Amino acid sequence: MSPRSASVNEELRRRSRERLLQATVELVDERGYEATTLSDIADRAGSARGLISYYFPGKRQLLQSAVHRLMHLTLREALEREPRTEDGRELLARAIDAVLGLAVDHPVLMRTHMSGVLQAEGFVQCPEQQELATQLRTTVEQYGSQQAEVDYPLLRALLMGAVFAILLPGAPMPLARLRAELFQRYGLDWELGVPPGGCPPGGTTYDAREVLGQSRSK
């Protein structure tokens, strides 16, 4: 049997790494961070325990890469879903909804991720984080930014703040209010993207300013 080519070996390593990342997302989502061991992750991924140490310095770095992968896959799906569009405002709305939706759909996972980011190690510079950054930067450019190097970090910070607010134990902020704040900042109509709960009752259209006004009057 002839030895495998370098390209085949590279593809096998890529798939092995992705299985570990997917297993991490699934297990932390199900059990929480502390209850998930590296051996559990390796077993779920069908990989040898030693492969985790080969790819990742530790459990926290593995988790961050896993969450960044989930985020960029979710973001790409949102940006490319039908009907396809090149409208920068619609794309930015989809991006905002995709990230906020992760906080609602995966609260344990995203709360754990945010906790790790706020600790000493900060962002893990990995391929998954870089892919997420590229997608957000491209979205900002499609929205019309002439200074993506400035506007992209601001969008990232605003999204992180909104995710944190949704997940804040004991005093979470409602998704609709946070979405409305972001949409108002970027001049986006409420019906763009995927509004919470679908279309407004009765098919009435309204924008973020109206939602903010309703919230402040309560």
C-alpha positions, 0 to 999 in steps of 0.5 A: 500500500502506497503512503498517503499523500500530504494533501490526504493527511492534511484533510484527515487532520482537518476532519479530526480537528473539526470532530473535536470542535463539534464534540466540545460544543455539543458536550459543553452545551449539554453538561456545562464546562466543568462537567465536560472532560477532555476524555469525554470530548475525545470519546464523543469525537471518536478520537484519541485523547492525545490528539486534543493536546496535539491541536490545542494548548488546553481545554479553555483554548479548545472551547474558544475555538469550538465556539468561534467555529459555531459562530462563523458557521452560523453567521455564514449560514445566515448570510448565505440563506435564501433569498440570497442578497447583496444588500449590505443593510440586510446582511448586517441585520442577518449578522446581528440576528445570528450572533444574538440568536446564539446567546438565546439558543446556546446560553450555557455554551455562550456564557462559558465562552464569554467568561473565558474571553474576559479572563486573562487569555482573552481571544484565542488567535485560531483559524476559527476566530480569524474566519469569524473576524473575516466574515464580520469585517466583510459584512461591515464593508458590504454595509458600506463602511469606508473604515472597516479597520475601525468599524469592525472592532466596534461592531464586534464589541457591540455584539459582545456587549449585547450577548453578555447582556442577554446572558447576565445572570439574574438581570438579563436584557430582552433580546428585542430591546438589544436588537432595537438598540443595535438596529437604531445605531446602524439605521436598520429597519426592524423587519430586516433580518429575522425579527424576534417572533417573526413579523409584527402582529397584524403585519404592521411594519415598524422600525427600531425607534418605535420599539425603543419608544414603546420600551421607554414608555413602560 
